[in-house]
Amino acid sequence: MFPKLFIGPMSKNIVDTAIELALQGWSLGFIPSRRQIDNSRGYVNNWNTKEFVDYVRGRTDKIPIQRDHGGPGQGKDKDNGLASLIEDGLNNLDLVHLDPWKADPRMDQAVINTNIMIEYYSTKNKTSLFEVGTEEGINKYSASELDAFLKKLKKFTDPKKFSRIKFAVIQSGVGLLGVENTGTFSEQRCKDMISVCKSYDLLTKEHNGDYLDGEDIRRRFELGLDAINIAPELGVEETRCVLHKIEEEEREDLFERLFKACHLSRFWVKWLPDGFSPGDLHEKRLLVEVCGHYIFNTDEFRDITKELSGLQELIKLRLSNKIKELHESCSVLNRDGGR
């Protein structure tokens, strides 16, 4: 049985908090993207794939690890994704999201490329399971288009290998911008896509579950959703802890240093509207919130945070509470009867 809640390992603090919760009985999964953790390292703790897997599995076997958005062009550099895929296979990840859509969003080509990735990965690893499809921000599709994709993929994939596909990504009309969940949730679209996936005996996963309230998450599971991905929200939560301490201690100098480091990183561009130019304090704070986690591993960030008292205790408490809160929202009709 897979967990209902998969979280992005946006920082070592988030990883450590999730491990501690897993050891207490909370059911969670990790979804490292290629930008976060990859064969050529990433921005999270400077871990490569093997180091991250060894770190987690050396502490608990309770958290399944899934590659999120494995595929061409999904890392920090443009590539065919094969070196990353090899490393995922060698490290026996529990799940691998096969997502070639960013490199070529055409539906028929996505079938071909997904099949190629299944075949290639299977030469390196014969046990890991797969997730297919993509999120709305990369390529929007309808329930009928998802059905056509799965039908063709099943036709062109060896039956034994197709049986290793456990999840398909459904879309319900939402996305992320800044620190908000945007778009309009469509219950009917959600239900239709869930129905399509069930017809292929697949579990359903929705990405971009960040910044939803508990009722919004619960409703998705009432409709039959099996799992949800939440990632940047946790990085934002940790960054807000830093901002809280800076404001509590009235350290405007530290805020300006943090803002400058975040602004220069350019990681905020992905999450804010085109042409965004921070002017007032509110806009500067927003920029820091959306991209602070990208620079956690830099010397400048460490120098800033070491001047703040009680920060680690606050981070641990707020991350633990946030993950528990999200988990409880996913607990509708929990089949295994646990948390």
C-alpha positions in Angstrom: 0.0 0.0 0.0 1.4 3.4 -1.1 1.0 6.5 1.1 -1.5 9.1 0.2 0.9 12.0 0.8 4.1 12.4 -1.2 6.3 15.3 -0.2 9.2 17.1 -1.8 12.5 16.8 0.1 13.1 20.6 -0.3 15.7 20.7 2.5 17.5 18.5 4.9 15.3 19.8 7.7 12.2 18.5 5.8 13.9 15.2 5.2 14.8 14.8 8.8 11.3 15.8 10.0 9.6 13.4 7.7 11.9 10.5 8.8 11.1 11.3 12.4 7.4 11.2 11.6 7.7 8.0 9.7 9.4 6.3 12.6 6.3 7.4 14.7 4.0 5.7 12.2 3.0 8.5 9.8 2.8 7.2 6.2 4.7 9.4 3.8 6.6 9.2 0.5 9.5 11.3 -0.9 9.4 12.8 -4.4 12.8 14.3 -5.3 12.8 16.1 -8.6 15.9 16.1 -10.7 16.6 19.7 -9.8 16.5 18.9 -6.1 18.5 15.7 -6.1 20.0 14.0 -9.2 22.9 11.9 -10.4 24.9 15.2 -10.8 23.7 16.6 -7.5 21.0 19.2 -6.8 20.2 22.2 -4.7 19.0 20.1 -1.7 21.9 19.6 0.7 24.2 19.1 -2.3 23.0 15.4 -2.3 23.3 13.2 -5.4 20.8 10.4 -5.9 22.9 7.7 -4.1 23.7 9.9 -1.1 20.1 10.8 -0.6 18.8 7.3 -0.9 21.5 6.0 1.4 20.7 8.8 3.9 17.0 8.0 4.0 17.3 4.2 3.9 20.0 4.2 6.5 17.4 5.7 8.9 14.1 4.1 7.9 12.6 1.7 5.5 9.2 3.3 6.1 9.4 6.0 3.4 9.1 5.0 -0.3 11.3 7.1 -2.6 9.9 8.2 -5.9 11.7 10.1 -8.7 9.5 13.0 -9.6 9.6 14.2 -13.2 12.3 11.8 -14.4 13.0 12.4 -18.1 14.6 14.7 -20.7 15.1 18.3 -19.9 13.8 17.9 -16.3 17.1 18.6 -14.6 19.1 21.8 -14.2 20.6 21.3 -17.7 19.1 20.2 -21.0 19.8 16.5 -21.5 18.1 13.3 -22.6 17.7 12.2 -18.9 19.3 8.8 -19.4 22.2 9.3 -17.0 19.7 10.3 -14.3 17.5 7.3 -15.2 20.4 4.9 -14.9 21.3 6.2 -11.4 17.6 5.9 -10.3 17.7 2.3 -11.4 21.0 1.5 -9.7 19.6 2.9 -6.5 16.4 0.8 -6.7 14.0 3.7 -6.2 10.6 2.4 -5.3 8.8 4.5 -8.0 9.9 6.5 -11.0 7.8 9.1 -12.6 8.4 8.8 -16.3 7.8 12.3 -17.7 9.1 13.1 -21.2 6.4 15.7 -21.8 8.6 18.7 -21.2 10.9 17.8 -24.1 8.0 17.1 -26.5 4.4 17.6 -25.4 2.8 15.9 -28.4 0.6 13.1 -27.1 1.7 10.5 -29.6 5.3 11.3 -29.0 4.8 11.1 -25.3 3.6 7.5 -25.8 6.7 6.7 -27.8 9.1 8.4 -25.3 7.4 6.9 -22.2 7.7 3.5 -23.8 11.4 4.1 -24.6 12.0 5.1 -21.0 10.2 2.0 -19.7 12.3 -0.2 -21.9 15.6 1.5 -21.1 14.9 1.6 -17.4 14.0 -2.0 -17.4 17.4 -3.0 -18.6 18.9 -1.4 -15.5 16.2 -2.3 -12.9 13.5 -5.0 -13.0 11.6 -4.2 -9.8 10.9 -0.4 -9.5 7.4 0.7 -10.3 6.3 3.6 -12.6 4.1 6.6 -12.7 3.1 8.0 -16.1 1.5 11.2 -17.3 2.3 14.8 -16.4 1.0 17.8 -14.6 -1.1 20.6 -16.1 1.7 23.2 -16.0 3.8 21.0 -18.3 1.1 19.8 -20.7 -2.7 20.0 -20.1 -4.8 17.1 -21.2 -8.4 16.0 -20.9 -9.8 12.8 -19.6 -10.3 11.5 -23.1 -6.8 12.4 -24.1 -5.4 10.6 -21.0 -7.5 7.6 -22.0 -6.0 7.7 -25.5 -2.5 8.0 -24.0 -2.9 5.0 -21.7 -4.6 2.9 -24.4 -1.7 3.5 -26.8 0.9 3.0 -24.1 -0.6 -0.3 -23.1 -0.7 -1.4 -26.8 3.0 -0.7 -27.4 4.4 -1.8 -24.0 5.2 -5.3 -23.0 2.4 -6.5 -20.7 4.8 -7.4 -17.9 6.4 -4.0 -18.1 3.0 -2.2 -18.3 1.9 -4.0 -15.2 4.7 -2.1 -13.4 2.9 1.1 -14.0 1.1 1.8 -10.7 0.2 5.5 -10.9 -1.1 7.9 -13.6 -1.1 11.7 -13.1 -4.6 13.3 -13.2 -5.3 17.0 -13.7 -8.2 18.9 -12.1 -7.6 22.5 -13.4 -5.1 23.9 -10.8 -1.5 25.1 -10.8 0.9 27.1 -8.7 1.9 30.8 -8.8 3.7 32.6 -6.1 2.5 31.0 -2.8 -1.0 30.3 -4.1 -2.8 27.4 -5.8 -4.3 28.9 -8.9 -6.8 27.9 -11.5 -10.3 26.5 -10.9 -10.8 23.1 -9.5 -13.1 21.0 -11.6 -14.8 18.1 -9.7 -16.1 16.6 -12.9 -12.7 16.6 -14.6 -11.1 15.1 -11.5 -13.8 12.4 -11.4 -13.5 11.7 -15.1 -9.8 11.2 -15.0 -10.0 9.0 -11.9 -12.5 6.9 -13.8 -10.1 6.6 -16.8 -7.2 5.5 -14.5 -9.4 2.9 -12.7 -10.3 1.4 -16.1 -6.6 0.5 -16.5 -6.3 -0.6 -12.9 -4.1 2.3 -12.1 -3.8 4.4 -8.9 -4.3 8.2 -9.3 -1.9 10.9 -8.3 -2.4 14.7 -8.5 0.5 17.0 -8.5 0.5 20.7 -7.3 -1.4 20.0 -4.1 0.4 22.9 -2.4 -1.5 25.7 -0.7 -4.8 24.0 -0.7 -6.9 24.1 2.5 -7.8 20.9 4.3 -11.3 20.7 2.8 -10.0 21.1 -0.8 -7.6 18.1 -0.2 -10.2 16.0 1.5 -12.7 16.5 -1.3 -10.2 15.1 -3.8 -9.9 11.9 -1.8 -13.6 11.7 -1.4 -13.8 11.7 -5.2 -11.4 8.7 -5.3 -8.0 10.2 -5.6 -5.3 7.9 -4.3 -2.3 10.2 -3.7 -1.2 13.8 -3.9 2.2 15.6 -4.3 3.1 18.6 -2.1 6.5 20.2 -2.4 7.2 23.9 -2.6 4.7 24.6 0.2 7.1 22.9 2.7 10.1 24.9 1.5 8.0 28.1 1.8 7.1 27.0 5.4 10.7 26.7 6.4 11.6 30.0 4.8 8.8 31.7 6.7 10.3 30.4 9.9 13.5 32.3 9.0 11.6 35.4 8.2 9.6 35.1 11.4 12.8 35.0 13.4 14.3 37.9 11.5 11.2 40.0 12.1 11.0 38.9 15.8 14.6 40.0 16.4 14.1 43.2 14.3 17.1 42.4 12.0 16.4 44.4 8.9 20.0 44.0 7.9 19.6 40.2 7.8 16.4 40.6 5.7 18.1 42.8 3.2 21.0 40.2 2.9 18.5 37.4 2.5 16.5 39.3 -0.1 19.6 40.2 -2.1 20.8 36.5 -2.1 17.4 35.3 -3.2 17.0 38.0 -5.9 20.4 37.3 -7.4 19.6 33.6 -7.5 16.9 34.1 -10.1 15.1 31.0 -8.8 12.0 33.2 -8.1 11.4 33.8 -11.8 9.7 30.4 -12.1 7.1 31.2 -9.5 6.2 34.8 -10.1 4.5 36.6 -13.0 6.5 37.7 -16.0 7.9 41.1 -15.5 7.7 40.9 -11.7 9.8 43.6 -10.1 9.9 43.8 -6.3 9.4 47.2 -5.0 7.8 47.4 -1.5 8.5 45.2 1.5 5.5 42.9 0.8 6.9 42.1 -2.7 10.4 41.6 -1.4 9.1 39.2 1.2 7.1 37.3 -1.4 10.2 36.9 -3.5 12.1 35.5 -0.5 9.2 33.1 0.4 9.0 31.5 -3.0 12.7 30.9 -3.6 14.4 30.9 -0.2 14.6 27.1 -0.1 16.8 27.1 -3.3 19.6 28.8 -1.4 19.5 26.9 1.9 22.7 25.2 1.0 24.7 28.4 0.3 27.3 29.9 2.6 25.4 33.2 2.7 22.2 31.6 3.9 24.1 29.7 6.6 25.8 32.9 7.7 22.5 34.7 8.0 20.6 32.0 9.9 23.4 31.3 12.4 22.7 34.7 13.9 19.1 33.8 14.7 18.4 32.2 18.0 16.0 29.3 18.4 15.6 28.9 14.7 16.0 25.1 14.4 13.5 24.4 17.2 10.9 26.6 15.4 11.6 24.9 12.0 11.2 21.5 13.5 8.0 22.3 15.2 6.4 24.1 12.3 7.4 21.5 9.7 6.2 18.7 11.8 2.8 20.4 12.4 2.5 21.2 8.7 3.2 17.7 7.5 0.8 16.3 10.1 -1.9 18.7 9.1 -1.5 17.8 5.4 -1.5 14.1 6.3 -4.8 14.4 8.2 -6.3 16.1 5.2 -5.4 13.1 3.0 -6.8 10.6 5.5 -10.3 10.2 4.1 -11.2 6.6 3.5 -7.7 5.5 4.4 -7.9 1.8 3.3 -5.3 0.5 5.7 -7.0 2.2 8.6 -3.8 3.9 9.7 -2.4 7.4 9.5 
